[in-house]
Amino acid sequence: MADATKTQTRAKGNRQVKVTVDAGIASAFKAACAAADVSMAGELSQFMAGYAKTRVAKQKAPGGYSTKRRRRAGVKAILEQMERIRACEEDYLSRIPENLQGSMVYDKAEEDAAALEEAIGLLESTWMVP
């Protein structure tokens, strides 16, 4: 009879999923389903279907940037972070002792600050962020 059940399950397109959870959670879930007079499998199936739809929807519009306004706000947030990083880099430059100015370390920090400044300018001009 077990073989007949497996055949019927496959015919419907269902799949069995094994889940390991804490014993207390399993007991509480079983009791809650019994109190609501619903099947555990049915509740888990509904949760899985809802979760899958949510995840697929997020993949269509990653990060919630589905509109130009939202993308512009995201770029603005990135620009703010880049400005903070640039300010830290310039602060680092100002704290380098005079005898090390012109060294490889100083030159690299100067290049990094200039690259950040250029990237900020490009993003601002491309996205017209106020």
C-alpha positions in Angstrom: 0.0 0.0 0.0 2.9 2.3 0.6 3.9 2.0 -3.0 0.4 3.1 -4.1 0.7 6.2 -1.9 4.0 7.1 -3.4 2.7 6.7 -6.9 -0.3 8.9 -6.1 1.9 11.6 -4.6 4.1 11.7 -7.6 1.1 11.9 -9.9 0.0 15.0 -8.2 3.4 16.6 -8.5 3.9 16.9 -4.8 7.3 16.5 -3.1 8.1 15.5 0.4 10.3 17.9 2.4 12.1 16.9 5.5 12.5 19.6 8.2 14.4 19.4 11.4 13.4 21.8 14.1 13.6 22.1 17.9 11.3 19.7 19.7 9.5 22.5 21.5 8.8 24.3 18.2 7.5 21.1 16.7 5.2 20.4 19.6 3.9 24.0 19.7 3.3 24.0 15.9 1.5 20.6 16.1 -0.7 21.9 19.0 -1.5 25.2 17.2 -2.5 23.3 14.1 -4.7 20.9 16.1 -6.3 23.8 17.9 -7.0 25.5 14.5 -8.2 22.2 13.0 -5.8 22.5 10.1 -3.1 20.1 8.8 0.5 20.8 9.6 1.4 19.9 6.0 -1.1 22.4 4.6 0.1 25.2 6.8 3.7 24.5 5.9 2.8 24.3 2.2 1.1 27.7 2.4 4.0 29.3 4.1 6.5 27.9 1.6 4.3 29.1 -1.3 4.1 32.6 0.2 7.8 32.7 0.9 8.7 31.6 -2.6 6.5 34.3 -4.1 8.0 37.0 -1.9 11.5 35.9 -2.8 10.7 35.9 -6.5 9.2 39.3 -6.3 12.3 40.6 -4.6 14.4 39.2 -7.4 12.4 41.1 -10.0 13.1 44.4 -8.3 16.3 43.9 -6.3 16.6 46.1 -3.3 13.3 47.8 -3.9 14.7 50.0 -6.6 11.7 49.6 -8.9 11.2 53.3 -9.7 13.6 56.0 -10.8 12.9 57.9 -7.5 13.9 54.9 -5.4 17.1 54.3 -7.5 18.0 58.0 -7.2 17.5 57.8 -3.4 19.7 54.7 -3.4 22.4 56.5 -5.3 22.1 59.5 -3.0 22.7 57.2 0.0 25.8 55.7 -1.8 27.1 59.2 -2.5 26.7 60.1 1.2 28.8 57.1 2.2 31.4 57.9 -0.5 31.6 61.5 0.8 32.2 60.2 4.3 34.9 57.8 3.1 36.5 60.6 1.0 36.5 62.9 4.1 38.2 60.2 6.1 40.8 59.7 3.4 41.5 63.4 3.4 41.7 63.5 7.2 44.2 60.6 6.9 46.2 62.6 4.4 46.3 65.6 6.7 47.7 63.5 9.5 50.6 62.1 7.6 53.8 63.7 8.9 55.6 66.2 6.6 58.7 63.9 6.3 56.4 61.2 4.7 54.6 63.5 2.3 55.7 62.5 -1.2 56.2 58.9 -0.1 54.4 55.9 -1.7 51.9 55.8 1.2 51.1 59.5 0.8 50.8 59.2 -3.0 48.5 56.2 -2.7 46.2 58.0 -0.3 46.2 61.1 -2.6 45.2 58.9 -5.5 42.5 57.2 -3.5 41.0 60.6 -2.5 41.2 61.8 -6.1 39.5 58.6 -7.4 36.7 59.0 -4.8 36.2 62.6 -5.8 36.0 61.6 -9.5 33.6 58.8 -8.8 31.4 61.1 -6.7 31.4 63.7 -9.5 30.4 61.1 -12.1 27.6 59.7 -10.0 26.2 63.2 -9.3 26.3 64.2 -12.9 24.9 60.9 -14.2 22.0 60.7 -11.7 21.5 64.4 -11.3 21.3 63.9 -7.5 20.6 67.3 -5.8 
